């Protein structure tokens, strides 16, 4: 569960109350890159979702980790941002479980998570 635990630490370190309070040119680039990656992913692994908000458990499979119970997800007010954070955690849990699709797409959410870490929100 190394990847999952690292992902939980990363998500927990984000100050969700400050999301959207900062603006930077890099936020546009990170948003565009996330949209590009999510489009490619959904072409290969379609599943019920609110594009571009991928739901990993719908597109690949549900992980064995209990992601819904994490307190840090309950701190995220924006449902779209919460979906991305949840799917990021699910993806990392699936990587730890040896799911090849998850392993091949390990960087899928990297631009979105970096955006949130920098206080941006445009997704």
N, C-alpha and C positions, 0 to 999 in steps of 0.2 A: 504494500500500500504506500510505497514511497512517493510515487507521482501524485496520488490522491492527497496524501498528507501535505505535500508541498503546495498543491493547488489550494487546499483549505487555508494554509498559512497565508498564501498570497491574497486570496479573497478577503480574509479576515483583516489584513493590514490596510485595506482600502477604506478611506473615510467616506462612507456613502452619503453623509450629510453634505459633503462639498461637491458632489458630482454635478457638473454643469456650471460651476462657478468660475471656471477658468477657460480661457480661449487661447488657442495657439494654432499656428499653421499646421503643425504636426498632427493635430486632431483630425483635420480634413484628410490627410494622407492615411492615417490609421483607419478612419471610417471607410474610405475607398478600398483599402486593402482587405478589410474584413468583408465588405460586400462582394469583392472579387472572389475571395476564398469560399464564401458561403454559396455563391452561385455555382461554382465548380462542384462543390461538395453535393449540393442538392440535385445537380444533374446526374451524378453517379449514384447517390443514395437518397432517393426521394422518400419522403414520409410526411405525414400530416404536421404542418407547422405554420407559423405566421412569418413568412419570408420577410426579412432575412434572419429571423429569430429561430434558428435551428433548435429542434428538440432532439437531442442525441438519442434518447430512449425510444423515440418514434422512428428515427432514421436508421439506427444500427440495431441496438437491443438495449434492454434495461440492465444496468449494472447491479451487482449484488450489494454494493454500498448503499446505505440509507442516507441519501443526499437531502431529502425533503425535511429532515428533522434538524438540520444544522441551523443554529441560532443566527449565524452571519447572513444567511439568505433571508431570514425574517426581518432583518434590518434594512433591506433594500425596498424602498417604497415603489419604485417604478417597475411595473410588471414585466416590461420588455427587457430591462436591464437584469432583472432577477432571472428571467428565462435564459439569458446568455450566461450568467454566472453559474446557474444550475447545470446547464449543458456542459460548460467548461469543467465543472467538477465531475460530472458523469463520464465525460470523455477520459479524464485522467484515471478514474476508477477502472474503466474498461481497459486502459493501457496496462494497468497493474494486473488485470485479470488475463492479459495476453491476447486480447481481441485484436486481430490483425488490421481491421479497418480503422480502429481507433489509433493504433500504432502508426499507420500510414498517414493519418491526419492529425498528428499530435500538435501541430502548430495552428490548427484551424482558428482557434479563438484568441491567439496571441495579440493580434492588433486591437481587438475590442478590450481585452484585459489591460493592455498598456494604456489605452485611451482612458479607462476608468482610473487607473493608477495615477494618471496625470491630471485627474480632475475634470476631464472632458466628457461630454455626452452629446452625440449627434446621431446616434442610432436609435 
